[in-house]
Amino acid sequence: VEQGQDCNQELRINDCLLPSPPATSTRLSNRVKDEDTNVSCRKILSGLHVLIISTDKFFTDDWQSVLDSLGAAVTKRTAASARLAQLRAPDVVVTDSKAPTALCTDLSARHDIPVVSTNWV
């Protein structure tokens, strides 16, 4: 438009438009792509091993359900006698104030495993 004003002449509108992309997608193929995207978006924790520790069975069951639905591999421990050496090494630990003391002691010696509360999650 500015070029047309500078030259005191009109520009054709088609000279100013960007070309449109080819019509290769259909409504059905877009829906399949959207569904694939939604599934992958929901599995944002895929490949992550999460250890949930608490003596509260409801806490571990609830968080296992949430983390499973996000794609995480989940291990939960409620027993006070459980030890970290007996478990597959987790990528992260989710806990509450009722965590078994033995596991907390083991985790305090391991600085490479992040421990988070549900307030953070």
C-alpha beads as a LAMMPS data file, in Angstrom:
LAMMPS data file: protein, C-alpha beads

121 atoms
120 bonds

1 atom types
1 bond types

-500.0 500.0 xlo xhi
-500.0 500.0 ylo yhi
-500.0 500.0 zlo zhi

Masses

1 110.0

Atoms # bond

1 1 1 0.000 0.000 0.000
2 1 1 2.819 2.379 0.877
3 1 1 4.496 1.529 -2.409
4 1 1 1.315 2.461 -4.222
5 1 1 1.174 5.779 -2.407
6 1 1 4.826 6.482 -3.173
7 1 1 4.335 5.804 -6.859
8 1 1 0.926 7.477 -7.027
9 1 1 -0.567 4.346 -8.474
10 1 1 -2.789 1.559 -7.247
11 1 1 -1.453 -1.888 -6.364
12 1 1 -3.557 -4.870 -7.138
13 1 1 -4.752 -6.642 -3.986
14 1 1 -3.596 -10.050 -5.262
15 1 1 -0.015 -8.742 -5.461
16 1 1 -0.097 -8.067 -1.707
17 1 1 -1.544 -11.361 -0.464
18 1 1 0.499 -14.314 0.733
19 1 1 -0.133 -17.541 -1.127
20 1 1 -2.475 -19.966 0.638
21 1 1 -1.217 -23.444 1.530
22 1 1 -2.438 -26.401 -0.496
23 1 1 -5.623 -28.021 0.793
24 1 1 -4.101 -31.368 1.781
25 1 1 -5.850 -31.814 5.101
26 1 1 -9.429 -32.778 5.686
27 1 1 -11.645 -32.297 8.678
28 1 1 -11.205 -35.988 9.563
29 1 1 -7.406 -35.912 9.320
30 1 1 -7.357 -32.768 11.481
31 1 1 -9.444 -34.547 14.124
32 1 1 -7.015 -37.491 14.182
33 1 1 -4.085 -35.070 14.531
34 1 1 -5.867 -33.265 17.375
35 1 1 -6.532 -36.574 19.149
36 1 1 -2.875 -37.614 18.753
37 1 1 -1.763 -34.254 20.122
38 1 1 -4.154 -34.481 23.060
39 1 1 -2.927 -37.963 23.974
40 1 1 0.720 -36.916 23.853
41 1 1 -0.035 -33.752 25.835
42 1 1 -1.681 -35.764 28.571
43 1 1 1.341 -38.091 28.845
44 1 1 3.748 -35.319 29.816
45 1 1 5.450 -37.496 32.447
46 1 1 6.121 -40.368 30.067
47 1 1 9.503 -41.956 30.768
48 1 1 9.650 -40.649 34.341
49 1 1 9.791 -43.062 37.292
50 1 1 8.059 -41.580 40.348
51 1 1 8.219 -43.061 43.834
52 1 1 5.319 -42.089 46.105
53 1 1 5.953 -42.574 49.818
54 1 1 3.532 -42.110 52.671
55 1 1 1.968 -44.186 55.410
56 1 1 -1.376 -42.771 54.249
57 1 1 -2.749 -45.306 51.750
58 1 1 -5.297 -42.812 50.386
59 1 1 -2.508 -40.343 49.598
60 1 1 -0.477 -42.916 47.670
61 1 1 -3.519 -44.290 45.816
62 1 1 -4.743 -40.832 44.790
63 1 1 -1.354 -39.649 43.553
64 1 1 -0.665 -42.937 41.779
65 1 1 -3.861 -42.445 39.798
66 1 1 -2.927 -38.877 38.843
67 1 1 0.675 -39.670 37.913
68 1 1 -0.298 -42.828 35.994
69 1 1 -2.740 -40.814 33.903
70 1 1 0.090 -38.393 33.040
71 1 1 2.255 -41.261 31.784
72 1 1 4.661 -41.743 34.697
73 1 1 5.833 -45.156 35.861
74 1 1 4.785 -45.157 39.519
75 1 1 5.972 -47.120 42.524
76 1 1 4.349 -46.527 45.897
77 1 1 5.450 -47.511 49.368
78 1 1 3.460 -47.216 52.572
79 1 1 5.318 -49.665 54.828
80 1 1 7.589 -48.226 57.489
81 1 1 10.076 -51.054 56.854
82 1 1 10.636 -50.242 53.160
83 1 1 14.175 -49.236 52.167
84 1 1 15.356 -47.337 49.119
85 1 1 17.963 -49.976 48.232
86 1 1 15.137 -52.502 47.726
87 1 1 13.475 -50.347 45.064
88 1 1 14.192 -49.322 41.507
89 1 1 15.925 -45.934 41.697
90 1 1 13.287 -43.258 41.062
91 1 1 13.709 -40.061 39.047
92 1 1 11.697 -38.139 41.644
93 1 1 9.964 -38.846 44.959
94 1 1 6.547 -37.435 45.882
95 1 1 5.717 -37.444 49.571
96 1 1 3.717 -35.872 52.353
97 1 1 4.379 -35.286 56.045
98 1 1 3.582 -38.961 56.785
99 1 1 6.538 -40.451 54.908
100 1 1 8.149 -43.570 56.415
101 1 1 11.213 -42.589 58.435
102 1 1 13.486 -45.296 56.996
103 1 1 12.884 -44.117 53.426
104 1 1 13.390 -40.479 54.442
105 1 1 16.735 -41.413 55.976
106 1 1 17.778 -43.234 52.810
107 1 1 16.695 -40.301 50.637
108 1 1 18.573 -37.743 52.744
109 1 1 21.786 -39.579 51.815
110 1 1 20.935 -39.464 48.090
111 1 1 21.321 -35.938 46.743
112 1 1 20.673 -37.016 43.151
113 1 1 16.973 -37.834 43.738
114 1 1 14.663 -34.826 44.079
115 1 1 12.022 -35.086 46.773
116 1 1 8.896 -32.965 46.332
117 1 1 5.785 -32.444 48.352
118 1 1 2.334 -32.329 46.855
119 1 1 2.309 -28.596 47.477
120 1 1 4.970 -28.358 44.753
121 1 1 3.269 -30.868 42.459

Bonds

1 1 1 2
2 1 2 3
3 1 3 4
4 1 4 5
5 1 5 6
6 1 6 7
7 1 7 8
8 1 8 9
9 1 9 10
10 1 10 11
11 1 11 12
12 1 12 13
13 1 13 14
14 1 14 15
15 1 15 16
16 1 16 17
17 1 17 18
18 1 18 19
19 1 19 20
20 1 20 21
21 1 21 22
22 1 22 23
23 1 23 24
24 1 24 25
25 1 25 26
26 1 26 27
27 1 27 28
28 1 28 29
29 1 29 30
30 1 30 31
31 1 31 32
32 1 32 33
33 1 33 34
34 1 34 35
35 1 35 36
36 1 36 37
37 1 37 38
38 1 38 39
39 1 39 40
40 1 40 41
41 1 41 42
42 1 42 43
43 1 43 44
44 1 44 45
45 1 45 46
46 1 46 47
47 1 47 48
48 1 48 49
49 1 49 50
50 1 50 51
51 1 51 52
52 1 52 53
53 1 53 54
54 1 54 55
55 1 55 56
56 1 56 57
57 1 57 58
58 1 58 59
59 1 59 60
60 1 60 61
61 1 61 62
62 1 62 63
63 1 63 64
64 1 64 65
65 1 65 66
66 1 66 67
67 1 67 68
68 1 68 69
69 1 69 70
70 1 70 71
71 1 71 72
72 1 72 73
73 1 73 74
74 1 74 75
75 1 75 76
76 1 76 77
77 1 77 78
78 1 78 79
79 1 79 80
80 1 80 81
81 1 81 82
82 1 82 83
83 1 83 84
84 1 84 85
85 1 85 86
86 1 86 87
87 1 87 88
88 1 88 89
89 1 89 90
90 1 90 91
91 1 91 92
92 1 92 93
93 1 93 94
94 1 94 95
95 1 95 96
96 1 96 97
97 1 97 98
98 1 98 99
99 1 99 100
100 1 100 101
101 1 101 102
102 1 102 103
103 1 103 104
104 1 104 105
105 1 105 106
106 1 106 107
107 1 107 108
108 1 108 109
109 1 109 110
110 1 110 111
111 1 111 112
112 1 112 113
113 1 113 114
114 1 114 115
115 1 115 116
116 1 116 117
117 1 117 118
118 1 118 119
119 1 119 120
120 1 120 121
